[in-house]
Each structure stands twice: as C-alpha cells, then as structure tokens.
Amino acid sequence: MVKVKVRHQDNIIEYEFNREQPLHCTVESLCILLNVTGNRTEFSLQLSDTQHYLTKGDLVNPSFDLPAGSTLFLKLDPQVSAKASIDGLLLVDTQQSRRTIFELRNLLQDTTFATHFLNSGGMKALINVLETSTGNTMAYGLFALNLAMEYKLCWDAIPSSFLQEKLFPQLNSSNINIAKNALSIAAQIARSPMFGFAVTDRIIRAAAGSSLPYSNVIQSLSSTDVKVQSTALALINSLYATCDDIEAEKVLQDTLESLEISKILKKLVKPLQDE
C-alpha cells in the first residue's frame, strides 16, 4: 500500500493505493470517492510529475516505482478525450466548438492526448474551426494550433490557402493575442523542413495584398507589447536562419531595410542601453 494524493478537477483526496488490486477497480473506487460522473471505464490515472498514464503492466512491474506522496490525476483516458475534442470541433461555429477550442489550450500540453488528437484528425478539425473564427475564439484557436504544431505531427493537414488567406494576414492584428500566436506559428513554419524560408517568404509576400510585403511583420516589431515585439523578431531571425540562398537573403534584407527595420531595432535597443 502506498499513500498518494488523487486529484480530479478541483477535488483532491489522500488514498491508499493498492498495487495488488486490479487497476480498473482502483479507478472505479476513485471515481466513486471523487463523485465523478460519466462512464467510469473511460477514466485513467496519470502521474502529475511525468504525465505517464498508469497501466496494468506498471502495477506488476517490480521496477516501476510509485513513490509515497505522489499526486495522480484522475481524468478521461486520453484517447477518449481526444475523440471528444475532435467531435466538439466538428460542430463548427457552435458554443461546443468554442468551448473545445478553449479547453485545447490545456489539453494539448499533455503529450499522450496530443498524439491521439493529432493522429485522429485533430489538426484538420482545428483548422476548419479557425477558417471561420474571429476575436477571442481565433486567439485561443491559434494558441492551440501553435501548441499542436510543436509536436511536428500531421503538418500535411495544414493547407497553404489557410496560411495565406487566414493566418499570415493576422501577423499585425490589433488583437495582441492573435498577433502573438500568428507570429509564433509563422516562425515555426519558417524553421520547418516542410515549409522553410522559401514557402514562408512567398506566403508573407502573397498575403500582403496591396500593402508592402513584410509591412505587417515590421508593424508588429514596432508594437508597444513586448511579447508581440519578441515574436516578430523571432520570426525575422527564423527567416534569416533558414535562408540558404544569398540572393534571396539580399532581397529579404533590402525589403526589410526599405521598411526601416534598422531604425526600429535601434529604437528597441536604446532603452536597454540606457539602463
């Protein structure tokens, strides 16, 4: 018997964990003690410090250590949770899809959940919602997309039309959270072998429309919000880091200089020099 803490949402209890008891029986007992509603067979136990979900094999493995005082989360099995999230996203432009977008900000920080979510079509479902999103829903959705892309899975589900028509025009959004997440995603795209400098540069220029290419990036670099400034700078650094063509780099440099990037950078650095 090992004394542990078990948490479900805002409820937490101390529990004598019996490794000799079948895992499903332990989960069912905890569901009852923590007043969990729903199908108890769909719940799992996750170690808080490693994100590892307990399995039957763990309990009979003598080398598996469950230290006294450990905290376990009682939560929906990640595969079940991933399916529920995708189902919620498929109800595009509804209260349920907006709630799911909000929940994904936390769910996607769980590696096991994220893997199931992405491999089951979650990237495509998320982008479908973003295609028609605005305001806070778009901000939360882009945050979720940025997290999802960090797993480097299912990027082939991201259409270039979405990047050009929906994402890149938001690089200088007046909504700080939209701009910050759009810039961060663009930097990921620039650094990726799948897209890289050439594709990112082409899309930035195409998305500019009647505006000067890169004017939206420079506008964000001039933002009064430090995080927007830093993500804009990260995007520019990513473009330079992945550009392996001397002529293309010169074109980029000339474009940015025509938008007075040197003057803006000096303005940003001056307060640090004065300290």
C-alpha positions in Angstrom: 0.0 0.0 0.0 1.3 3.5 -0.9 -0.3 6.7 0.3 -0.8 9.1 -2.6 -2.9 12.1 -3.5 -5.5 11.8 -6.2 -7.0 14.9 -7.9 -10.0 15.3 -10.2 -10.6 18.8 -11.3 -10.7 20.9 -8.1 -11.2 17.9 -5.8 -8.2 16.2 -4.1 -8.1 13.3 -1.7 -5.5 11.1 0.0 -5.7 7.5 -1.0 -4.1 4.2 0.0 -3.0 2.8 -3.4 -3.0 -1.0 -3.5 -0.9 -2.3 -6.4 -2.3 -5.7 -6.0 -5.8 -4.5 -6.8 -6.7 -4.5 -10.5 -6.3 -1.1 -11.9 -9.8 -0.8 -13.2 -11.1 -1.5 -9.7 -8.9 1.3 -8.3 -10.1 3.7 -10.9 -13.8 2.8 -10.2 -13.3 3.3 -6.5 -11.7 6.7 -7.0 -14.5 7.8 -9.3 -16.9 7.0 -6.5 -14.9 8.8 -3.9 -14.4 11.9 -6.0 -18.0 11.9 -7.2 -17.1 11.6 -10.9 -19.9 11.4 -13.3 -19.9 9.6 -16.6 -18.6 6.2 -17.7 -16.1 5.2 -15.1 -14.4 2.7 -17.6 -13.3 5.7 -19.6 -11.1 7.2 -16.9 -7.4 6.8 -16.3 -4.8 7.7 -13.7 -1.9 10.0 -14.7 1.2 10.8 -12.7 1.4 14.5 -12.3 5.2 14.8 -12.5 5.8 12.7 -15.6 2.4 12.8 -17.4 2.7 9.0 -17.6 -0.7 7.1 -17.5 -0.7 4.1 -15.3 -1.2 0.7 -17.0 -1.9 -2.8 -15.7 1.7 -3.6 -16.6 3.1 -0.9 -14.4 1.5 -2.4 -11.3 3.1 -5.8 -11.8 6.4 -4.5 -12.9 8.8 -4.5 -9.8 11.0 -1.8 -11.4 8.1 0.6 -11.7 8.2 3.0 -8.7 5.2 4.8 -7.4 6.7 7.0 -4.6 4.7 7.8 -1.5 3.2 11.2 -1.7 2.9 11.2 -5.4 0.0 13.1 -7.0 -2.2 11.3 -9.5 -4.7 12.9 -11.8 -8.0 11.1 -12.3 -9.0 12.1 -15.8 -10.6 10.9 -19.0 -8.5 8.4 -20.9 -6.5 10.5 -23.5 -7.8 8.5 -26.4 -11.4 9.1 -25.3 -10.7 12.7 -24.5 -9.1 13.2 -28.0 -12.2 11.8 -29.7 -14.5 14.0 -27.7 -12.4 17.1 -28.6 -12.5 16.3 -32.3 -16.2 15.7 -32.1 -16.6 19.1 -30.4 -14.6 20.8 -33.1 -16.6 19.2 -35.9 -19.6 21.2 -34.6 -18.2 24.3 -36.3 -19.3 27.8 -35.2 -21.2 26.5 -32.2 -20.8 27.0 -28.4 -19.4 23.5 -28.2 -16.7 24.1 -30.7 -15.7 27.4 -29.0 -15.6 25.6 -25.6 -13.4 22.9 -27.1 -11.0 25.5 -28.6 -10.7 27.0 -25.1 -10.1 23.5 -23.5 -7.4 22.6 -26.0 -5.1 25.2 -24.5 -4.6 22.9 -21.6 -5.3 19.5 -23.1 -2.6 19.9 -25.8 0.1 20.2 -23.1 -0.5 16.5 -22.4 1.8 14.6 -24.9 -0.3 11.5 -24.9 -3.5 13.4 -25.5 -1.9 15.5 -28.2 -0.6 12.4 -30.0 -4.0 10.8 -30.1 -5.7 14.1 -31.1 -3.4 14.8 -34.0 -3.2 11.2 -35.3 -7.0 11.1 -35.3 -7.6 14.1 -37.5 -7.4 16.8 -34.8 -5.2 19.2 -36.9 -7.7 19.3 -39.8 -10.6 19.7 -37.4 -8.9 22.6 -35.6 -8.1 24.4 -38.8 -11.6 24.0 -40.1 -12.8 25.9 -37.0 -10.1 28.6 -37.4 -11.2 29.2 -41.0 -14.3 31.0 -39.7 -13.1 32.2 -36.3 -12.7 35.8 -35.2 -11.8 37.6 -32.0 -11.1 35.6 -28.8 -12.1 32.3 -30.4 -9.4 32.9 -33.0 -6.8 33.9 -30.4 -7.5 30.7 -28.3 -7.5 28.6 -31.5 -4.2 30.0 -32.7 -2.7 29.3 -29.3 -3.9 25.7 -29.6 -2.6 25.4 -33.1 0.8 26.7 -32.0 0.9 24.1 -29.3 -0.3 21.3 -31.7 2.4 22.2 -34.3 5.2 21.9 -31.7 4.6 18.1 -31.8 5.7 18.1 -35.5 2.8 15.7 -36.4 0.3 16.0 -39.3 1.5 19.2 -40.7 0.4 18.0 -44.1 -3.2 18.8 -42.9 -2.3 22.5 -42.9 -3.3 23.9 -46.3 -1.3 26.7 -47.8 -4.5 28.5 -48.5 -5.2 28.7 -44.8 -1.8 30.2 -44.2 -2.1 32.8 -46.9 -5.7 33.8 -46.5 -6.3 33.4 -42.8 -3.1 33.1 -40.7 -0.5 35.4 -42.2 -2.8 38.4 -42.6 -3.1 38.3 -38.8 0.6 38.9 -38.2 -0.2 42.5 -37.2 -3.7 42.0 -35.8 -4.9 44.7 -33.4 -5.8 41.8 -31.1 -2.4 41.2 -29.3 -3.1 37.5 -28.6 -4.0 36.8 -32.2 -0.9 38.7 -33.5 1.5 37.0 -31.0 0.3 33.5 -31.8 0.2 34.1 -35.6 3.8 35.3 -35.5 4.9 32.3 -33.4 3.2 29.9 -35.8 4.9 31.7 -38.7 8.3 31.3 -37.1 7.6 27.6 -36.6 6.7 27.3 -40.3 9.9 29.2 -41.3 12.0 26.8 -39.3 10.4 23.6 -40.5 11.9 21.4 -43.2 8.4 21.0 -44.7 8.0 24.7 -45.4 11.2 26.6 -44.6 12.2 30.0 -45.8 11.1 29.8 -49.4 7.5 28.9 -48.7 7.2 31.3 -45.7 8.7 34.2 -47.6 6.4 33.5 -50.6 3.3 33.4 -48.4 4.2 36.5 -46.5 4.5 38.4 -49.8 1.3 36.9 -51.2 -0.7 37.7 -48.1 0.4 41.3 -48.1 -2.2 42.1 -50.8 -2.0 45.8 -51.7 0.3 46.5 -48.7 4.1 46.4 -48.9 5.5 42.9 -48.3 6.6 42.4 -44.7 5.0 45.7 -43.6 2.8 43.7 -41.2 5.8 42.0 -39.6 7.5 45.3 -39.2 4.4 46.8 -37.7 4.4 44.1 -35.1 8.0 44.7 -34.4 7.1 48.3 -33.6 4.3 47.2 -31.2 4.1 48.6 -27.7 3.6 45.0 -26.5 6.9 43.3 -25.6 5.7 39.8 -26.4 4.5 40.9 -29.9 7.8 42.6 -30.5 9.8 39.5 -29.4 7.7 37.1 -31.5 8.1 39.3 -34.6 11.8 39.4 -34.0 11.8 35.6 -33.6 10.1 35.3 -37.0 12.6 37.5 -38.7 15.5 35.6 -37.1 14.0 32.3 -38.2 13.7 33.6 -41.8 17.4 34.6 -41.8 18.4 31.3 -40.1 16.7 29.2 -42.8 17.6 31.2 -45.9 20.4 29.4 -47.6 20.3 31.4 -50.8 22.5 34.6 -50.9 20.3 36.3 -53.5 17.1 35.6 -51.6 18.7 36.8 -48.3 19.7 40.1 -50.1 16.2 40.6 -51.3 14.9 40.0 -47.8 17.4 42.4 -46.4 16.5 45.1 -48.9 12.8 44.6 -48.3 13.2 45.0 -44.5 15.6 48.0 -44.9 13.0 49.7 -47.1 10.7 49.4 -44.2 13.3 51.0 -41.9 14.0 47.9 -39.8 17.4 49.2 -38.7 15.8 52.4 -37.3 13.2 50.3 -35.4 15.7 47.9 -33.9 17.8 50.8 -32.7 14.7 52.3 -31.1 14.0 49.0 -29.3 17.6 48.6 -28.1 18.1 52.1 -26.8 16.1 51.7 -23.6 18.3 48.7 -22.8 21.5 50.7 -23.4 20.2 53.5 -21.2 19.8 51.2 -18.2 
